[in-house]
Amino acid sequence: MYEYIIPPRKTPQNDNEYFEILCQSVFQAGFSWEVVRGKWPDFRKAFRNFTIDKVAAMKSKELLSLLENPRIIRNAAKIAAVKENALVIQEIQREYGSLGKFVRSLRKHSYEKRRKILAKKFRWIGPTGAFHFFWCVNEEVPEWEDRNR
């Protein structure tokens, strides 16, 4: 019988940690947390330890080469989303000072509104990805069964 593993919660200490969790939310779509977690050390290597500026600077050729890496989830759209989301975070940093401040600025909204804002800002973040992200960065979330309401 399959045992569901709940991802850990933590308050990120910097924007790179927020970015890493956002990327986990992207890659978890369609996969169990156990699969993603098992491959995560190789994701860190592939995406330069999720250093936002380094990922934002990755060239198309580097991203395409990741499609040949059997140690990560090789989904072209998700790989492209990682770089695009790094670029979005750079914009957020210019506007808010940090990704963490942006996330905290969403607290004034209902969960439904926060989820929609996150999904609109970032590629490959849908209702479950937003729930995963907010859960993992220790933000308030509804019960799992109520996440799409």
Backbone as a chain_set.jsonl record, in Angstrom:
{"seq": "MYEYIIPPRKTPQNDNEYFEILCQSVFQAGFSWEVVRGKWPDFRKAFRNFTIDKVAAMKSKELLSLLENPRIIRNAAKIAAVKENALVIQEIQREYGSLGKFVRSLRKHSYEKRRKILAKKFRWIGPTGAFHFFWCVNEEVPEWEDRNR", "coords": {"N": [[0.839, -1.181, 0.0], [0.479, 2.237, -0.753], [2.112, 4.85, 0.911], [1.396, 8.095, 1.718], [3.553, 10.836, 1.637], [4.106, 13.693, 3.453], [5.265, 16.853, 2.557], [7.913, 18.693, 4.19], [7.559, 21.585, 6.353], [8.869, 24.862, 6.416], [10.288, 28.031, 7.265], [11.661, 29.879, 4.827], [15.005, 31.167, 4.699], [16.086, 32.912, 2.914], [15.815, 34.378, -0.408], [16.664, 32.525, -2.34], [16.092, 30.088, -1.137], [13.28, 30.242, -1.017], [12.84, 30.227, -3.783], [13.805, 27.69, -4.476], [11.884, 26.055, -3.254], [9.634, 26.892, -4.657], [10.315, 25.858, -7.145], [10.276, 23.129, -6.552], [7.56, 22.869, -6.241], [6.726, 23.288, -8.848], [7.882, 21.054, -10.201], [6.694, 18.977, -8.834], [4.133, 18.698, -9.779], [2.046, 16.319, -11.017], [3.609, 14.276, -10.057], [4.641, 12.197, -7.297], [5.528, 13.367, -4.019], [7.583, 11.882, -2.978], [8.992, 10.887, -5.217], [9.949, 13.287, -6.374], [11.454, 14.323, -4.231], [13.415, 12.324, -4.021], [14.926, 12.758, -6.32], [15.862, 15.262, -5.918], [18.508, 16.179, -5.008], [19.976, 16.001, -7.397], [18.573, 17.804, -8.97], [19.316, 20.158, -7.677], [22.026, 20.33, -8.399], [21.739, 20.499, -11.194], [20.369, 22.908, -11.511], [22.018, 24.895, -10.476], [22.167, 25.117, -7.641], [19.866, 26.488, -7.133], [20.271, 29.214, -7.145], [19.113, 32.271, -7.698], [19.997, 34.372, -9.516], [21.934, 33.005, -10.998], [20.461, 30.954, -12.213], [18.673, 32.491, -13.704], [20.432, 33.451, -15.572], [21.023, 31.286, -17.136], [21.65, 29.76, -20.252], [19.838, 28.942, -23.28], [20.864, 26.625, -24.474], [22.041, 25.316, -22.297], [19.76, 24.739, -20.782], [18.389, 23.068, -22.554], [20.14, 20.905, -22.577], [19.567, 19.734, -20.174], [17.408, 18.15, -20.652], [18.43, 15.755, -21.335], [19.313, 14.64, -19.045], [19.049, 11.986, -17.028], [18.673, 11.924, -14.309], [16.985, 13.815, -13.351], [13.614, 15.147, -13.506], [12.553, 15.164, -16.698], [11.104, 17.342, -18.239], [10.355, 19.506, -20.657], [8.83, 21.892, -20.621], [8.571, 22.428, -17.881], [11.237, 22.695, -17.137], [11.936, 24.969, -18.623], [10.224, 26.716, -17.328], [11.44, 27.044, -14.852], [13.643, 28.736, -15.336], [12.253, 30.978, -16.373], [10.685, 31.646, -14.169], [12.691, 32.382, -12.395], [13.5, 34.76, -13.586], [11.165, 36.258, -13.23], [11.186, 36.427, -10.456], [13.41, 38.056, -10.099], [12.332, 40.47, -11.024], [10.337, 40.822, -9.081], [11.966, 41.132, -6.844], [13.116, 43.608, -7.423], [10.863, 45.206, -7.217], [9.679, 44.642, -4.661], [11.771, 44.236, -2.937], [12.439, 41.74, -1.937], [11.724, 38.255, -2.525], [10.622, 36.971, -0.367], [9.406, 39.118, 1.031], [7.451, 39.775, -0.826], [5.876, 37.426, -0.754], [4.993, 37.542, 1.917], [3.514, 39.886, 1.715], [1.218, 39.018, 0.583], [-0.363, 37.998, 2.543], [-2.476, 39.543, 3.427], [-4.581, 38.919, 1.853], [-7.283, 36.666, 0.985], [-6.987, 33.07, 1.022], [-7.72, 31.983, -1.464], [-7.405, 34.173, -3.205], [-4.622, 34.675, -2.857], [-3.613, 32.312, -3.907], [-4.418, 32.541, -6.593], [-2.994, 34.843, -7.37], [-0.355, 33.924, -7.136], [-0.368, 31.854, -9.044], [-0.818, 33.315, -11.349], [1.475, 34.89, -11.536], [3.643, 33.075, -11.715], [4.973, 30.52, -13.816], [3.696, 27.261, -14.398], [2.512, 26.907, -11.941], [-0.191, 25.839, -10.429], [-3.387, 25.274, -8.808], [-2.767, 23.133, -6.95], [0.023, 23.255, -6.912], [0.38, 25.834, -5.879], [-0.743, 25.478, -3.349], [1.084, 23.604, -2.34], [3.451, 25.149, -2.371], [2.797, 27.334, -0.588], [2.262, 25.848, 1.717], [4.772, 24.605, 2.209], [6.458, 26.815, 2.633], [5.622, 27.656, 5.005], [3.326, 29.201, 5.218], [-0.076, 30.26, 5.834], [-2.567, 27.92, 5.063], [-5.535, 26.363, 3.692], [-7.403, 23.426, 4.762], [-6.376, 20.409, 3.161], [-8.414, 19.264, 1.555], [-9.944, 21.474, 0.998], [-8.501, 23.111, -0.665], [-8.948, 23.984, -3.296], [-11.084, 25.628, -3.314]], "CA": [[0.0, 0.0, 0.0], [1.242, 3.477, -0.876], [2.029, 5.767, 2.05], [1.602, 9.469, 1.275], [4.546, 11.569, 2.409], [3.807, 15.12, 3.492], [6.5, 17.65, 2.529], [8.164, 19.457, 5.412], [7.306, 23.024, 6.379], [9.929, 25.675, 7.013], [10.305, 29.407, 6.81], [12.936, 30.101, 4.134], [15.868, 32.213, 5.251], [16.468, 33.841, 1.853], [15.045, 34.215, -1.639], [17.051, 31.296, -3.037], [15.33, 29.0, -0.517], [11.911, 30.361, -1.55], [12.881, 29.813, -5.185], [13.933, 26.234, -4.525], [10.584, 25.474, -2.913], [8.765, 27.159, -5.807], [10.687, 24.886, -8.179], [9.742, 21.833, -6.128], [6.132, 22.913, -6.533], [6.61, 23.118, -10.304], [8.2, 19.693, -10.612], [5.845, 17.99, -8.197], [2.883, 18.536, -10.534], [1.99, 15.038, -11.709], [4.507, 13.312, -9.42], [4.555, 12.138, -5.837], [6.598, 14.08, -3.322], [8.67, 10.926, -2.805], [9.778, 10.877, -6.464], [10.628, 14.579, -6.491], [12.445, 14.389, -3.158], [14.508, 11.416, -4.35], [15.734, 13.33, -7.394], [16.16, 16.662, -5.646], [19.937, 16.531, -5.011], [20.399, 16.198, -8.791], [17.977, 19.073, -9.39], [20.167, 21.236, -7.148], [23.207, 20.419, -9.273], [21.32, 20.924, -12.536], [19.908, 24.296, -11.48], [22.986, 25.771, -9.807], [21.771, 25.3, -6.241], [18.722, 27.395, -7.121], [20.687, 30.6, -6.977], [18.219, 32.947, -8.642], [20.714, 35.072, -10.577], [22.607, 32.016, -11.847], [19.441, 30.286, -13.032], [18.171, 33.483, -14.659], [21.458, 33.635, -16.601], [21.245, 30.054, -17.905], [21.403, 29.867, -21.692], [18.934, 27.939, -23.844], [21.621, 25.384, -24.698], [22.171, 24.655, -20.994], [18.448, 24.221, -20.409], [18.111, 21.929, -23.433], [20.969, 19.767, -22.177], [18.941, 19.088, -19.018], [16.456, 17.147, -21.152], [19.175, 14.502, -21.474], [19.772, 14.243, -17.719], [18.076, 11.02, -16.501], [18.571, 12.021, -12.851], [15.95, 14.784, -13.016], [12.382, 15.02, -14.292], [12.905, 15.809, -17.967], [9.933, 17.948, -18.844], [10.873, 20.739, -21.258], [8.056, 23.056, -20.175], [8.901, 22.701, -16.479], [12.617, 23.185, -17.119], [11.875, 26.361, -19.091], [9.53, 27.497, -16.301], [12.38, 27.367, -13.774], [14.369, 29.954, -15.716], [11.294, 32.081, -16.468], [10.306, 32.033, -12.808], [13.841, 33.111, -11.831], [13.424, 36.121, -14.129], [10.039, 36.913, -12.543], [11.639, 36.728, -9.097], [14.271, 39.242, -10.172], [11.423, 41.62, -11.106], [9.721, 40.956, -7.756], [12.995, 41.674, -5.951], [13.244, 45.041, -7.699], [9.654, 45.886, -6.769], [9.364, 44.415, -3.245], [12.986, 44.097, -2.145], [12.745, 40.313, -1.844], [10.605, 37.345, -2.763], [9.999, 36.765, 0.934], [8.515, 40.261, 1.314], [6.302, 39.617, -1.713], [5.028, 36.365, -0.203], [4.357, 38.068, 3.132], [2.532, 40.908, 1.329], [-0.012, 38.34, 0.166], [-1.097, 37.563, 3.739], [-3.685, 40.356, 3.617], [-5.618, 38.383, 0.972], [-7.8, 35.325, 1.26], [-6.16, 32.028, 0.404], [-8.093, 31.877, -2.875], [-6.759, 35.283, -3.923], [-3.173, 34.428, -2.85], [-3.373, 31.21, -4.857], [-4.577, 33.078, -7.945], [-1.872, 35.754, -7.627], [0.837, 33.109, -7.349], [-0.518, 31.145, -10.315], [-0.709, 34.285, -12.441], [2.857, 35.378, -11.582], [4.642, 32.05, -11.999], [4.62, 29.432, -14.725], [3.55, 25.899, -13.883], [1.959, 26.887, -10.596], [-1.646, 25.767, -10.426], [-3.946, 25.217, -7.457], [-2.025, 22.231, -6.073], [1.372, 23.807, -6.78], [0.3, 26.98, -4.964], [-0.926, 24.914, -2.013], [2.38, 23.015, -1.957], [4.379, 26.239, -2.084], [2.42, 28.023, 0.646], [2.455, 24.9, 2.822], [6.192, 24.378, 2.462], [7.12, 28.029, 3.147], [5.046, 27.896, 6.318], [2.239, 30.185, 5.163], [-1.386, 29.704, 6.158], [-3.284, 27.246, 3.979], [-6.737, 25.663, 4.167], [-7.266, 21.974, 4.777], [-6.085, 19.856, 1.829], [-9.66, 19.043, 0.82], [-10.516, 22.784, 0.673], [-7.472, 23.927, -1.35], [-9.392, 24.497, -4.602], [-12.316, 26.409, -3.154]], "C": [[0.884, 1.245, 0.0], [1.02, 4.355, 0.345], [2.345, 7.172, 1.558], [2.575, 10.166, 2.205], [4.235, 13.055, 2.31], [5.123, 15.895, 3.484], [6.68, 18.446, 3.814], [7.815, 20.934, 5.242], [8.51, 23.712, 6.99], [9.799, 27.091, 6.495], [11.661, 29.642, 6.148], [13.699, 31.283, 4.703], [16.285, 33.242, 4.204], [15.681, 33.519, 0.594], [15.416, 32.955, -2.409], [16.309, 30.09, -2.451], [13.865, 29.047, -0.953], [11.858, 29.847, -2.985], [12.979, 28.294, -5.296], [12.593, 25.565, -4.233], [9.579, 25.719, -4.035], [9.047, 26.139, -6.911], [10.226, 23.481, -7.817], [8.252, 21.766, -6.443], [5.871, 22.732, -8.024], [6.803, 21.654, -10.676], [7.326, 18.648, -9.948], [4.555, 17.759, -8.972], [2.938, 17.236, -11.339], [2.877, 13.963, -11.113], [4.259, 13.29, -7.919], [5.727, 12.905, -5.246], [7.808, 13.163, -3.173], [9.574, 10.876, -4.043], [10.591, 12.158, -6.591], [11.745, 14.672, -5.454], [13.656, 13.501, -3.465], [15.449, 11.961, -5.404], [16.287, 14.713, -7.053], [17.648, 17.004, -5.57], [20.474, 16.765, -6.434], [19.777, 17.453, -9.398], [18.836, 20.243, -8.917], [21.406, 21.427, -8.02], [22.823, 20.998, -10.629], [20.962, 22.409, -12.585], [20.729, 25.165, -10.534], [22.588, 26.138, -8.38], [20.614, 26.285, -6.079], [19.105, 28.81, -6.703], [19.986, 31.385, -8.084], [18.977, 33.59, -9.803], [21.429, 34.104, -11.525], [21.612, 31.287, -12.75], [18.899, 31.25, -14.088], [19.149, 33.685, -15.812], [21.7, 32.387, -17.444], [20.834, 30.267, -19.36], [20.484, 28.735, -22.151], [19.628, 26.596, -24.03], [21.782, 24.597, -23.392], [20.845, 24.021, -20.571], [18.088, 23.008, -21.256], [18.916, 20.706, -23.03], [20.363, 19.034, -20.977], [17.912, 18.04, -19.431], [17.112, 15.777, -21.333], [19.649, 13.96, -20.131], [18.747, 13.286, -17.094], [17.874, 11.114, -14.988], [17.559, 13.077, -12.396], [14.687, 14.464, -13.811], [12.58, 15.842, -15.551], [11.653, 16.275, -18.703], [10.36, 19.328, -19.339], [10.141, 21.984, -20.746], [8.391, 23.425, -18.731], [10.325, 23.237, -16.357], [12.658, 24.647, -17.56], [11.23, 27.26, -18.031], [10.47, 27.89, -15.168], [13.131, 28.65, -14.109], [13.408, 31.156, -15.757], [10.873, 32.567, -15.084], [11.446, 32.758, -12.102], [13.829, 34.563, -12.322], [12.291, 36.913, -13.47], [10.461, 37.303, -11.131], [12.56, 37.939, -9.098], [13.431, 40.509, -10.264], [10.775, 41.888, -9.746], [10.723, 41.564, -6.776], [13.178, 43.175, -6.172], [12.047, 45.804, -7.128], [9.443, 45.808, -5.247], [10.604, 44.358, -2.345], [13.411, 42.651, -1.978], [11.499, 39.501, -2.162], [9.869, 37.08, -1.451], [9.031, 37.886, 1.29], [7.273, 40.191, 0.431], [5.339, 38.574, -1.149], [4.298, 36.868, 1.043], [3.317, 39.14, 2.808], [1.195, 40.29, 0.921], [-0.888, 37.94, 1.351], [-2.393, 38.335, 3.951], [-4.86, 39.831, 2.795], [-6.122, 37.031, 1.469], [-6.884, 34.305, 0.584], [-6.457, 31.935, -1.088], [-7.408, 32.959, -3.712], [-5.242, 35.09, -3.975], [-2.807, 33.363, -3.865], [-3.439, 31.726, -6.295], [-3.427, 34.019, -8.31], [-0.618, 34.955, -7.934], [0.782, 32.407, -8.706], [-0.373, 32.093, -11.512], [0.74, 34.748, -12.627], [3.832, 34.339, -12.125], [4.102, 30.96, -12.915], [4.606, 28.108, -13.992], [3.144, 25.848, -12.419], [0.44, 26.956, -10.727], [-2.143, 25.684, -8.995], [-3.152, 24.311, -6.498], [-0.604, 22.722, -5.861], [1.4, 24.983, -5.82], [0.126, 26.482, -3.532], [0.397, 24.356, -1.502], [3.36, 24.112, -1.559], [4.044, 26.901, -0.747], [2.603, 27.114, 1.87], [3.93, 24.83, 3.194], [6.916, 25.605, 3.002], [6.448, 28.518, 4.432], [4.02, 29.031, 6.338], [0.918, 29.48, 5.473], [-2.031, 29.112, 4.91], [-4.543, 26.605, 4.546], [-6.438, 24.163, 4.311], [-7.087, 21.501, 3.332], [-7.35, 19.743, 0.983], [-10.287, 20.365, 0.355], [-9.601, 23.643, -0.187], [-7.946, 24.547, -2.653], [-10.646, 25.331, -4.509], [-12.038, 27.879, -3.135]], "O": [[1.911, 1.289, 0.676], [-0.116, 4.579, 0.763], [3.434, 7.42, 1.041], [2.434, 10.094, 3.426], [4.116, 13.603, 1.215], [6.001, 15.631, 4.305], [5.699, 18.829, 4.452], [7.783, 21.456, 4.128], [9.102, 23.222, 7.953], [9.262, 27.32, 5.412], [12.693, 29.61, 6.818], [13.109, 32.273, 5.135], [16.777, 34.317, 4.549], [14.97, 32.516, 0.532], [14.558, 32.37, -3.071], [15.939, 29.175, -3.186], [13.271, 28.005, -1.231], [10.938, 29.119, -3.357], [12.302, 27.687, -6.126], [12.219, 24.605, -4.908], [8.761, 24.849, -4.333], [8.121, 25.621, -7.536], [9.825, 22.72, -8.697], [7.746, 20.725, -6.863], [4.896, 22.089, -8.411], [5.979, 21.078, -11.386], [7.223, 17.53, -10.453], [3.94, 16.703, -8.825], [3.774, 17.079, -12.229], [2.898, 12.84, -11.616], [3.732, 14.245, -7.348], [6.771, 13.071, -5.878], [8.945, 13.63, -3.238], [10.797, 10.827, -3.912], [11.786, 12.115, -6.883], [12.865, 15.063, -5.784], [14.794, 13.889, -3.198], [16.642, 11.661, -5.387], [17.085, 15.271, -7.806], [18.023, 18.074, -6.048], [21.325, 17.629, -6.644], [20.39, 18.096, -10.249], [19.059, 21.2, -9.658], [21.783, 22.555, -8.337], [23.503, 21.884, -11.148], [21.22, 23.083, -13.582], [20.198, 26.059, -9.875], [22.662, 27.296, -7.969], [20.416, 26.847, -5.001], [18.36, 29.499, -6.005], [20.248, 31.174, -9.268], [18.625, 33.368, -10.961], [21.515, 34.364, -12.725], [21.9, 31.036, -13.92], [18.691, 30.861, -15.238], [18.739, 34.052, -16.913], [22.504, 32.425, -18.376], [19.804, 30.876, -19.649], [20.371, 27.703, -21.489], [19.037, 25.548, -23.769], [21.673, 23.371, -23.38], [20.819, 22.9, -20.063], [17.545, 22.03, -20.743], [18.423, 19.582, -23.133], [20.617, 17.845, -20.785], [17.582, 17.147, -18.65], [16.424, 14.765, -21.467], [20.319, 12.928, -20.084], [17.68, 13.731, -16.672], [16.992, 10.45, -14.443], [17.303, 13.22, -11.201], [14.703, 13.602, -14.691], [12.753, 17.059, -15.491], [11.216, 15.654, -19.672], [10.687, 20.209, -18.543], [10.768, 23.007, -20.471], [8.485, 24.607, -18.397], [10.584, 24.136, -15.557], [13.336, 25.467, -16.941], [11.63, 28.411, -17.854], [10.312, 28.961, -14.582], [13.246, 29.545, -13.272], [13.725, 32.223, -15.232], [10.725, 33.768, -14.862], [11.2, 33.654, -11.294], [14.116, 35.483, -11.556], [12.443, 38.102, -13.188], [10.128, 38.391, -10.663], [12.495, 38.764, -8.187], [13.773, 41.52, -9.651], [10.676, 43.036, -9.313], [10.361, 42.42, -5.968], [13.373, 43.925, -5.216], [12.199, 46.914, -6.618], [9.07, 46.801, -4.621], [10.485, 44.425, -1.122], [14.603, 42.358, -1.887], [10.374, 39.994, -2.079], [8.643, 36.976, -1.429], [7.944, 37.621, 1.802], [6.171, 40.51, 0.878], [4.133, 38.81, -1.074], [3.099, 36.632, 1.193], [2.341, 39.292, 3.542], [0.167, 40.966, 0.916], [-2.05, 37.579, 1.161], [-3.314, 37.828, 4.591], [-6.001, 40.242, 3.006], [-5.469, 36.355, 2.264], [-6.11, 34.643, -0.311], [-5.533, 31.821, -1.893], [-6.896, 32.684, -4.796], [-4.632, 35.314, -5.021], [-1.82, 33.489, -4.59], [-2.595, 31.374, -7.119], [-2.941, 33.991, -9.44], [0.104, 35.266, -8.882], [1.776, 32.373, -9.432], [0.139, 31.702, -12.561], [1.179, 34.973, -13.755], [4.735, 34.666, -12.895], [2.95, 30.539, -12.809], [5.403, 27.869, -13.085], [3.402, 24.859, -11.733], [-0.129, 27.987, -11.085], [-1.4, 25.99, -8.063], [-2.898, 24.694, -5.356], [-0.073, 22.621, -4.755], [2.336, 25.12, -5.032], [0.762, 26.992, -2.61], [0.783, 24.61, -0.361], [4.022, 24.012, -0.526], [4.905, 27.014, 0.126], [3.045, 27.566, 2.926], [4.29, 24.98, 4.362], [7.885, 25.468, 3.748], [6.676, 29.64, 4.882], [3.865, 29.728, 7.341], [0.817, 28.257, 5.382], [-2.036, 29.726, 3.843], [-4.616, 26.333, 5.744], [-5.333, 23.711, 4.009], [-7.591, 22.127, 2.399], [-7.337, 20.099, -0.196], [-11.079, 20.369, -0.587], [-9.91, 24.813, -0.417], [-7.387, 25.558, -3.078], [-11.217, 25.704, -5.534], [-12.963, 28.681, -3.007]]}, "num_chains": 1, "name": "protein.A"}
